[in-house]
Amino acid sequence: MPVEPFHEVERIQTGVRMERRILKVLKALAEYKDLTLGDLLEGIVLHAFEGQSAFSGETLSAIAQLKKIYGLDLDASASHRMRDRQK
């Protein structure tokens, strides 16, 4: 089987704000997949840019379990409809 060539890229540090429970699930999923959080996010985004799911059925099951553990009750319908909690 031929080996795919690596792509040399330039990565930058970013300060993205994200919903707390979503971030907890993403960090746990990265640990589960033995990836860095950045590598996981890059993979998700590259798949999304092509209209593909980044996750297998097994990974989706793991995500469902992690969502329960961290109390994440949001789904895609919440996208673009979240606002910061008032203090």
Biopython code that builds the backbone (N, CA, C, O; Angstrom):
import numpy as np
from Bio.PDB.StructureBuilder import StructureBuilder

atoms = [
    (1, "MET", "N", (0.838, -1.173, 0.000)),
    (1, "MET", "CA", (0.000, 0.000, 0.000)),
    (1, "MET", "C", (0.887, 1.243, 0.000)),
    (1, "MET", "O", (1.773, 1.359, 0.847)),
    (2, "PRO", "N", (0.669, 2.179, -0.936)),
    (2, "PRO", "CA", (1.522, 3.365, -0.998)),
    (2, "PRO", "C", (1.295, 4.274, 0.213)),
    (2, "PRO", "O", (0.182, 4.396, 0.725)),
    (3, "VAL", "N", (2.366, 4.894, 0.644)),
    (3, "VAL", "CA", (2.314, 5.803, 1.787)),
    (3, "VAL", "C", (1.936, 7.197, 1.285)),
    (3, "VAL", "O", (2.544, 7.721, 0.352)),
    (4, "GLU", "N", (0.917, 7.790, 1.923)),
    (4, "GLU", "CA", (0.493, 9.144, 1.564)),
    (4, "GLU", "C", (1.562, 10.143, 2.012)),
    (4, "GLU", "O", (2.107, 10.007, 3.108)),
    (5, "PRO", "N", (1.868, 11.140, 1.188)),
    (5, "PRO", "CA", (2.854, 12.144, 1.598)),
    (5, "PRO", "C", (2.268, 13.059, 2.676)),
    (5, "PRO", "O", (1.057, 13.275, 2.729)),
    (6, "PHE", "N", (3.130, 13.587, 3.522)),
    (6, "PHE", "CA", (2.700, 14.545, 4.532)),
    (6, "PHE", "C", (2.543, 15.914, 3.884)),
    (6, "PHE", "O", (3.192, 16.216, 2.883)),
    (7, "HIS", "N", (1.694, 16.723, 4.452)),
    (7, "HIS", "CA", (1.496, 18.101, 4.000)),
    (7, "HIS", "C", (2.123, 19.027, 5.025)),
    (7, "HIS", "O", (1.725, 19.031, 6.190)),
    (8, "GLU", "N", (3.089, 19.801, 4.603)),
    (8, "GLU", "CA", (3.713, 20.750, 5.513)),
    (8, "GLU", "C", (2.778, 21.942, 5.662)),
    (8, "GLU", "O", (2.362, 22.539, 4.669)),
    (9, "VAL", "N", (2.449, 22.286, 6.900)),
    (9, "VAL", "CA", (1.513, 23.372, 7.181)),
    (9, "VAL", "C", (2.112, 24.317, 8.213)),
    (9, "VAL", "O", (3.082, 23.980, 8.892)),
    (10, "GLU", "N", (1.532, 25.486, 8.323)),
    (10, "GLU", "CA", (1.903, 26.437, 9.370)),
    (10, "GLU", "C", (0.724, 26.539, 10.335)),
    (10, "GLU", "O", (-0.370, 26.951, 9.947)),
    (11, "ARG", "N", (0.947, 26.168, 11.576)),
    (11, "ARG", "CA", (-0.108, 26.240, 12.590)),
    (11, "ARG", "C", (0.115, 27.480, 13.452)),
    (11, "ARG", "O", (1.247, 27.892, 13.705)),
    (12, "ILE", "N", (-1.006, 28.065, 13.896)),
    (12, "ILE", "CA", (-0.928, 29.227, 14.766)),
    (12, "ILE", "C", (-1.752, 28.975, 16.018)),
    (12, "ILE", "O", (-2.687, 28.174, 16.002)),
    (13, "GLN", "N", (-1.408, 29.651, 17.090)),
    (13, "GLN", "CA", (-2.155, 29.567, 18.335)),
    (13, "GLN", "C", (-3.387, 30.461, 18.217)),
    (13, "GLN", "O", (-3.312, 31.554, 17.656)),
    (14, "THR", "N", (-4.509, 30.003, 18.740)),
    (14, "THR", "CA", (-5.731, 30.783, 18.659)),
    (14, "THR", "C", (-6.419, 30.816, 20.017)),
    (14, "THR", "O", (-6.229, 29.925, 20.845)),
    (15, "GLY", "N", (-7.199, 31.828, 20.228)),
    (15, "GLY", "CA", (-7.929, 31.965, 21.486)),
    (15, "GLY", "C", (-9.421, 31.919, 21.230)),
    (15, "GLY", "O", (-10.109, 32.929, 21.383)),
    (16, "VAL", "N", (-9.922, 30.775, 20.848)),
    (16, "VAL", "CA", (-11.328, 30.626, 20.489)),
    (16, "VAL", "C", (-12.163, 30.390, 21.745)),
    (16, "VAL", "O", (-11.799, 29.575, 22.593)),
    (17, "ARG", "N", (-13.281, 31.103, 21.863)),
    (17, "ARG", "CA", (-14.227, 30.863, 22.959)),
    (17, "ARG", "C", (-15.224, 29.807, 22.509)),
    (17, "ARG", "O", (-15.667, 29.801, 21.360)),
    (18, "MET", "N", (-15.573, 28.904, 23.440)),
    (18, "MET", "CA", (-16.464, 27.804, 23.091)),
    (18, "MET", "C", (-17.282, 27.419, 24.319)),
    (18, "MET", "O", (-16.828, 27.593, 25.450)),
    (19, "GLU", "N", (-18.477, 26.899, 24.099)),
    (19, "GLU", "CA", (-19.331, 26.446, 25.188)),
    (19, "GLU", "C", (-18.586, 25.394, 26.005)),
    (19, "GLU", "O", (-17.972, 24.478, 25.458)),
    (20, "ARG", "N", (-18.654, 25.546, 27.321)),
    (20, "ARG", "CA", (-17.850, 24.747, 28.244)),
    (20, "ARG", "C", (-18.030, 23.239, 28.054)),
    (20, "ARG", "O", (-17.039, 22.512, 27.981)),
    (21, "ARG", "N", (-19.266, 22.757, 27.971)),
    (21, "ARG", "CA", (-19.499, 21.304, 27.885)),
    (21, "ARG", "C", (-19.063, 20.746, 26.535)),
    (21, "ARG", "O", (-18.588, 19.614, 26.451)),
    (22, "ILE", "N", (-19.227, 21.545, 25.474)),
    (22, "ILE", "CA", (-18.748, 21.109, 24.162)),
    (22, "ILE", "C", (-17.237, 20.899, 24.223)),
    (22, "ILE", "O", (-16.720, 19.897, 23.729)),
    (23, "LEU", "N", (-16.537, 21.854, 24.834)),
    (23, "LEU", "CA", (-15.083, 21.740, 24.945)),
    (23, "LEU", "C", (-14.685, 20.517, 25.763)),
    (23, "LEU", "O", (-13.729, 19.826, 25.411)),
    (24, "LYS", "N", (-15.403, 20.241, 26.849)),
    (24, "LYS", "CA", (-15.089, 19.061, 27.662)),
    (24, "LYS", "C", (-15.244, 17.777, 26.850)),
    (24, "LYS", "O", (-14.404, 16.881, 26.932)),
    (25, "VAL", "N", (-16.318, 17.691, 26.066)),
    (25, "VAL", "CA", (-16.538, 16.504, 25.232)),
    (25, "VAL", "C", (-15.441, 16.400, 24.180)),
    (25, "VAL", "O", (-14.920, 15.311, 23.939)),
    (26, "LEU", "N", (-15.083, 17.520, 23.551)),
    (26, "LEU", "CA", (-14.022, 17.489, 22.540)),
    (26, "LEU", "C", (-12.687, 17.050, 23.137)),
    (26, "LEU", "O", (-11.980, 16.240, 22.538)),
    (27, "LYS", "N", (-12.338, 17.574, 24.304)),
    (27, "LYS", "CA", (-11.077, 17.178, 24.947)),
    (27, "LYS", "C", (-11.079, 15.695, 25.295)),
    (27, "LYS", "O", (-10.083, 15.000, 25.094)),
    (28, "ALA", "N", (-12.205, 15.216, 25.817)),
    (28, "ALA", "CA", (-12.302, 13.794, 26.159)),
    (28, "ALA", "C", (-12.232, 12.921, 24.910)),
    (28, "ALA", "O", (-11.611, 11.858, 24.926)),
    (29, "LEU", "N", (-12.868, 13.368, 23.830)),
    (29, "LEU", "CA", (-12.825, 12.619, 22.581)),
    (29, "LEU", "C", (-11.410, 12.588, 22.010)),
    (29, "LEU", "O", (-10.964, 11.556, 21.509)),
    (30, "ALA", "N", (-10.712, 13.705, 22.083)),
    (30, "ALA", "CA", (-9.318, 13.744, 21.615)),
    (30, "ALA", "C", (-8.477, 12.745, 22.409)),
    (30, "ALA", "O", (-7.659, 12.027, 21.834)),
    (31, "GLU", "N", (-8.675, 12.697, 23.713)),
    (31, "GLU", "CA", (-7.948, 11.742, 24.555)),
    (31, "GLU", "C", (-8.301, 10.308, 24.160)),
    (31, "GLU", "O", (-7.421, 9.456, 24.037)),
    (32, "TYR", "N", (-9.591, 10.051, 23.963)),
    (32, "TYR", "CA", (-10.074, 8.724, 23.557)),
    (32, "TYR", "C", (-9.437, 8.284, 22.232)),
    (32, "TYR", "O", (-9.092, 7.115, 22.058)),
    (33, "LYS", "N", (-9.287, 9.238, 21.299)),
    (33, "LYS", "CA", (-8.719, 8.926, 19.979)),
    (33, "LYS", "C", (-7.195, 9.071, 19.948)),
    (33, "LYS", "O", (-6.574, 8.871, 18.905)),
    (34, "ASP", "N", (-6.590, 9.419, 21.097)),
    (34, "ASP", "CA", (-5.140, 9.627, 21.202)),
    (34, "ASP", "C", (-4.664, 10.697, 20.214)),
    (34, "ASP", "O", (-3.678, 10.515, 19.499)),
    (35, "LEU", "N", (-5.392, 11.817, 20.197)),
    (35, "LEU", "CA", (-5.066, 12.966, 19.347)),
    (35, "LEU", "C", (-4.935, 14.205, 20.213)),
    (35, "LEU", "O", (-5.426, 14.243, 21.341)),
    (36, "THR", "N", (-4.274, 15.212, 19.679)),
    (36, "THR", "CA", (-4.333, 16.504, 20.345)),
    (36, "THR", "C", (-5.688, 17.130, 20.012)),
    (36, "THR", "O", (-6.325, 16.752, 19.029)),
    (37, "LEU", "N", (-6.119, 18.074, 20.821)),
    (37, "LEU", "CA", (-7.371, 18.767, 20.545)),
    (37, "LEU", "C", (-7.298, 19.468, 19.192)),
    (37, "LEU", "O", (-8.267, 19.449, 18.433)),
    (38, "GLY", "N", (-6.171, 20.079, 18.886)),
    (38, "GLY", "CA", (-6.003, 20.758, 17.598)),
    (38, "GLY", "C", (-6.124, 19.801, 16.420)),
    (38, "GLY", "O", (-6.784, 20.114, 15.429)),
    (39, "ASP", "N", (-5.486, 18.630, 16.524)),
    (39, "ASP", "CA", (-5.579, 17.633, 15.448)),
    (39, "ASP", "C", (-7.016, 17.168, 15.250)),
    (39, "ASP", "O", (-7.469, 17.001, 14.118)),
    (40, "LEU", "N", (-7.736, 16.958, 16.359)),
    (40, "LEU", "CA", (-9.139, 16.545, 16.268)),
    (40, "LEU", "C", (-9.967, 17.616, 15.565)),
    (40, "LEU", "O", (-10.743, 17.308, 14.660)),
    (41, "LEU", "N", (-9.802, 18.866, 15.976)),
    (41, "LEU", "CA", (-10.574, 19.951, 15.373)),
    (41, "LEU", "C", (-10.242, 20.130, 13.890)),
    (41, "LEU", "O", (-11.137, 20.359, 13.077)),
    (42, "GLU", "N", (-8.964, 20.027, 13.539)),
    (42, "GLU", "CA", (-8.591, 20.121, 12.129)),
    (42, "GLU", "C", (-9.279, 19.033, 11.308)),
    (42, "GLU", "O", (-9.793, 19.301, 10.222)),
    (43, "GLY", "N", (-9.289, 17.815, 11.824)),
    (43, "GLY", "CA", (-9.938, 16.711, 11.111)),
    (43, "GLY", "C", (-11.428, 16.935, 10.948)),
    (43, "GLY", "O", (-11.985, 16.702, 9.875)),
    (44, "ILE", "N", (-12.081, 17.394, 12.025)),
    (44, "ILE", "CA", (-13.520, 17.662, 11.954)),
    (44, "ILE", "C", (-13.813, 18.723, 10.906)),
    (44, "ILE", "O", (-14.721, 18.564, 10.091)),
    (45, "VAL", "N", (-13.046, 19.800, 10.927)),
    (45, "VAL", "CA", (-13.279, 20.911, 9.994)),
    (45, "VAL", "C", (-13.005, 20.488, 8.552)),
    (45, "VAL", "O", (-13.789, 20.818, 7.662)),
    (46, "LEU", "N", (-11.926, 19.777, 8.302)),
    (46, "LEU", "CA", (-11.630, 19.355, 6.929)),
    (46, "LEU", "C", (-12.724, 18.441, 6.386)),
    (46, "LEU", "O", (-13.090, 18.547, 5.215)),
    (47, "HIS", "N", (-13.249, 17.548, 7.217)),
    (47, "HIS", "CA", (-14.371, 16.707, 6.783)),
    (47, "HIS", "C", (-15.612, 17.564, 6.510)),
    (47, "HIS", "O", (-16.290, 17.382, 5.499)),
    (48, "ALA", "N", (-15.899, 18.496, 7.420)),
    (48, "ALA", "CA", (-17.088, 19.360, 7.261)),
    (48, "ALA", "C", (-16.993, 20.200, 5.993)),
    (48, "ALA", "O", (-18.000, 20.408, 5.317)),
    (49, "PHE", "N", (-15.811, 20.681, 5.662)),
    (49, "PHE", "CA", (-15.626, 21.483, 4.447)),
    (49, "PHE", "C", (-15.998, 20.695, 3.195)),
    (49, "PHE", "O", (-16.345, 21.284, 2.172)),
    (50, "GLU", "N", (-15.926, 19.363, 3.269)),
    (50, "GLU", "CA", (-16.274, 18.514, 2.134)),
    (50, "GLU", "C", (-17.649, 17.883, 2.293)),
    (50, "GLU", "O", (-18.028, 17.009, 1.513)),
    (51, "GLY", "N", (-18.404, 18.325, 3.310)),
    (51, "GLY", "CA", (-19.747, 17.804, 3.522)),
    (51, "GLY", "C", (-19.772, 16.373, 4.023)),
    (51, "GLY", "O", (-20.746, 15.653, 3.801)),
    (52, "GLN", "N", (-18.703, 15.952, 4.700)),
    (52, "GLN", "CA", (-18.590, 14.578, 5.190)),
    (52, "GLN", "C", (-18.623, 14.551, 6.706)),
    (52, "GLN", "O", (-18.278, 15.537, 7.357)),
    (53, "SER", "N", (-19.038, 13.421, 7.272)),
    (53, "SER", "CA", (-18.941, 13.228, 8.709)),
    (53, "SER", "C", (-17.517, 12.805, 9.049)),
    (53, "SER", "O", (-16.904, 12.008, 8.339)),
    (54, "ALA", "N", (-17.013, 13.343, 10.125)),
    (54, "ALA", "CA", (-15.655, 13.007, 10.552)),
    (54, "ALA", "C", (-15.630, 11.757, 11.428)),
    (54, "ALA", "O", (-14.555, 11.290, 11.803)),
    (55, "PHE", "N", (-16.809, 11.208, 11.759)),
    (55, "PHE", "CA", (-16.874, 10.170, 12.777)),
    (55, "PHE", "C", (-17.494, 8.879, 12.278)),
    (55, "PHE", "O", (-18.469, 8.882, 11.526)),
    (56, "SER", "N", (-16.905, 7.776, 12.715)),
    (56, "SER", "CA", (-17.466, 6.447, 12.456)),
    (56, "SER", "C", (-18.612, 6.212, 13.428)),
    (56, "SER", "O", (-18.812, 6.990, 14.360)),
    (57, "GLY", "N", (-19.351, 5.156, 13.213)),
    (57, "GLY", "CA", (-20.424, 4.780, 14.128)),
    (57, "GLY", "C", (-19.914, 4.544, 15.539)),
    (57, "GLY", "O", (-20.557, 4.939, 16.512)),
    (58, "GLU", "N", (-18.763, 3.900, 15.650)),
    (58, "GLU", "CA", (-18.163, 3.633, 16.960)),
    (58, "GLU", "C", (-17.828, 4.945, 17.679)),
    (58, "GLU", "O", (-18.075, 5.084, 18.877)),
    (59, "THR", "N", (-17.266, 5.897, 16.940)),
    (59, "THR", "CA", (-16.914, 7.178, 17.543)),
    (59, "THR", "C", (-18.161, 7.965, 17.925)),
    (59, "THR", "O", (-18.180, 8.636, 18.956)),
    (60, "LEU", "N", (-19.205, 7.887, 17.099)),
    (60, "LEU", "CA", (-20.459, 8.564, 17.447)),
    (60, "LEU", "C", (-21.052, 7.993, 18.730)),
    (60, "LEU", "O", (-21.630, 8.735, 19.524)),
    (61, "SER", "N", (-20.918, 6.691, 18.945)),
    (61, "SER", "CA", (-21.372, 6.080, 20.199)),
    (61, "SER", "C", (-20.574, 6.603, 21.382)),
    (61, "SER", "O", (-21.133, 6.890, 22.440)),
    (62, "ALA", "N", (-19.264, 6.726, 21.196)),
    (62, "ALA", "CA", (-18.409, 7.266, 22.259)),
    (62, "ALA", "C", (-18.792, 8.718, 22.565)),
    (62, "ALA", "O", (-18.818, 9.127, 23.726)),
    (63, "ILE", "N", (-19.088, 9.487, 21.522)),
    (63, "ILE", "CA", (-19.499, 10.875, 21.712)),
    (63, "ILE", "C", (-20.804, 10.939, 22.502)),
    (63, "ILE", "O", (-20.942, 11.779, 23.392)),
    (64, "ALA", "N", (-21.753, 10.075, 22.194)),
    (64, "ALA", "CA", (-23.024, 10.046, 22.922)),
    (64, "ALA", "C", (-22.780, 9.779, 24.408)),
    (64, "ALA", "O", (-23.416, 10.397, 25.263)),
    (65, "GLN", "N", (-21.865, 8.867, 24.717)),
    (65, "GLN", "CA", (-21.549, 8.575, 26.114)),
    (65, "GLN", "C", (-20.885, 9.775, 26.786)),
    (65, "GLN", "O", (-21.209, 10.113, 27.925)),
    (66, "LEU", "N", (-19.963, 10.411, 26.083)),
    (66, "LEU", "CA", (-19.277, 11.578, 26.646)),
    (66, "LEU", "C", (-20.246, 12.735, 26.868)),
    (66, "LEU", "O", (-20.129, 13.465, 27.853)),
    (67, "LYS", "N", (-21.202, 12.904, 25.954)),
    (67, "LYS", "CA", (-22.213, 13.955, 26.134)),
    (67, "LYS", "C", (-23.008, 13.720, 27.408)),
    (67, "LYS", "O", (-23.321, 14.672, 28.122)),
    (68, "LYS", "N", (-23.338, 12.468, 27.704)),
    (68, "LYS", "CA", (-24.062, 12.152, 28.939)),
    (68, "LYS", "C", (-23.200, 12.442, 30.165)),
    (68, "LYS", "O", (-23.667, 13.032, 31.140)),
    (69, "ILE", "N", (-21.953, 12.027, 30.107)),
    (69, "ILE", "CA", (-21.032, 12.231, 31.229)),
    (69, "ILE", "C", (-20.905, 13.717, 31.565)),
    (69, "ILE", "O", (-20.917, 14.096, 32.736)),
    (70, "TYR", "N", (-20.783, 14.558, 30.534)),
    (70, "TYR", "CA", (-20.550, 15.991, 30.747)),
    (70, "TYR", "C", (-21.827, 16.823, 30.688)),
    (70, "TYR", "O", (-21.763, 18.053, 30.706)),
    (71, "GLY", "N", (-22.981, 16.172, 30.619)),
    (71, "GLY", "CA", (-24.248, 16.896, 30.660)),
    (71, "GLY", "C", (-24.497, 17.783, 29.459)),
    (71, "GLY", "O", (-25.162, 18.813, 29.572)),
    (72, "LEU", "N", (-23.970, 17.393, 28.313)),
    (72, "LEU", "CA", (-24.155, 18.189, 27.091)),
    (72, "LEU", "C", (-25.476, 17.802, 26.436)),
    (72, "LEU", "O", (-25.599, 16.734, 25.835)),
    (73, "ASP", "N", (-26.451, 18.681, 26.561)),
    (73, "ASP", "CA", (-27.780, 18.413, 26.007)),
    (73, "ASP", "C", (-28.061, 19.216, 24.743)),
    (73, "ASP", "O", (-29.195, 19.247, 24.266)),
    (74, "LEU", "N", (-27.043, 19.858, 24.203)),
    (74, "LEU", "CA", (-27.198, 20.622, 22.961)),
    (74, "LEU", "C", (-27.008, 19.704, 21.760)),
    (74, "LEU", "O", (-26.243, 18.742, 21.809)),
    (75, "ASP", "N", (-27.724, 20.023, 20.675)),
    (75, "ASP", "CA", (-27.511, 19.309, 19.415)),
    (75, "ASP", "C", (-27.377, 20.348, 18.310)),
    (75, "ASP", "O", (-27.296, 21.545, 18.588)),
    (76, "ALA", "N", (-27.353, 19.899, 17.065)),
    (76, "ALA", "CA", (-27.127, 20.805, 15.938)),
    (76, "ALA", "C", (-28.179, 21.901, 15.850)),
    (76, "ALA", "O", (-27.904, 22.979, 15.323)),
    (77, "SER", "N", (-29.379, 21.640, 16.357)),
    (77, "SER", "CA", (-30.410, 22.669, 16.287)),
    (77, "SER", "C", (-30.073, 23.877, 17.166)),
    (77, "SER", "O", (-30.656, 24.946, 16.981)),
    (78, "ALA", "N", (-29.154, 23.732, 18.108)),
    (78, "ALA", "CA", (-28.733, 24.842, 18.970)),
    (78, "ALA", "C", (-27.709, 25.745, 18.286)),
    (78, "ALA", "O", (-27.427, 26.848, 18.754)),
    (79, "SER", "N", (-27.162, 25.264, 17.181)),
    (79, "SER", "CA", (-26.153, 26.040, 16.464)),
    (79, "SER", "C", (-26.707, 27.404, 16.084)),
    (79, "SER", "O", (-27.822, 27.509, 15.573)),
    (80, "HIS", "N", (-25.929, 28.441, 16.335)),
    (80, "HIS", "CA", (-26.293, 29.833, 16.037)),
    (80, "HIS", "C", (-27.438, 30.339, 16.911)),
    (80, "HIS", "O", (-27.979, 31.414, 16.653)),
    (81, "ARG", "N", (-27.815, 29.581, 17.944)),
    (81, "ARG", "CA", (-28.888, 30.022, 18.842)),
    (81, "ARG", "C", (-28.434, 29.983, 20.297)),
    (81, "ARG", "O", (-29.261, 29.812, 21.194)),
    (82, "MET", "N", (-27.156, 30.136, 20.542)),
    (82, "MET", "CA", (-26.638, 30.156, 21.910)),
    (82, "MET", "C", (-26.257, 31.584, 22.262)),
    (82, "MET", "O", (-25.816, 32.353, 21.407)),
    (83, "ARG", "N", (-26.432, 31.927, 23.525)),
    (83, "ARG", "CA", (-25.979, 33.235, 23.996)),
    (83, "ARG", "C", (-25.337, 33.030, 25.355)),
    (83, "ARG", "O", (-25.624, 32.062, 26.060)),
    (84, "ASP", "N", (-24.467, 33.955, 25.705)),
    (84, "ASP", "CA", (-23.759, 33.860, 26.976)),
    (84, "ASP", "C", (-24.731, 34.031, 28.133)),
    (84, "ASP", "O", (-25.664, 34.832, 28.067)),
    (85, "ARG", "N", (-24.498, 33.269, 29.190)),
    (85, "ARG", "CA", (-25.305, 33.372, 30.415)),
    (85, "ARG", "C", (-25.070, 34.748, 31.035)),
    (85, "ARG", "O", (-23.937, 35.225, 31.100)),
    (86, "GLN", "N", (-26.133, 35.366, 31.480)),
    (86, "GLN", "CA", (-26.035, 36.665, 32.151)),
    (86, "GLN", "C", (-25.554, 36.456, 33.573)),
    (86, "GLN", "O", (-26.031, 35.560, 34.269)),
    (87, "LYS", "N", (-24.620, 37.272, 34.001)),
    (87, "LYS", "CA", (-24.061, 37.139, 35.355)),
    (87, "LYS", "C", (-24.770, 38.039, 36.308)),
    (87, "LYS", "O", (-24.440, 38.066, 37.493)),
]
sb = StructureBuilder()
sb.init_structure("model")
sb.init_model(0)
sb.init_chain("A")
sb.init_seg("    ")
for serial, (resi, resn, name, xyz) in enumerate(atoms, 1):
    if name == "N":
        sb.init_residue(resn, " ", resi, " ")
    sb.init_atom(name, np.array(xyz, "f"), 0.0, 1.0, " ", f" {name:<3s}", serial, name[0])
structure = sb.get_structure()
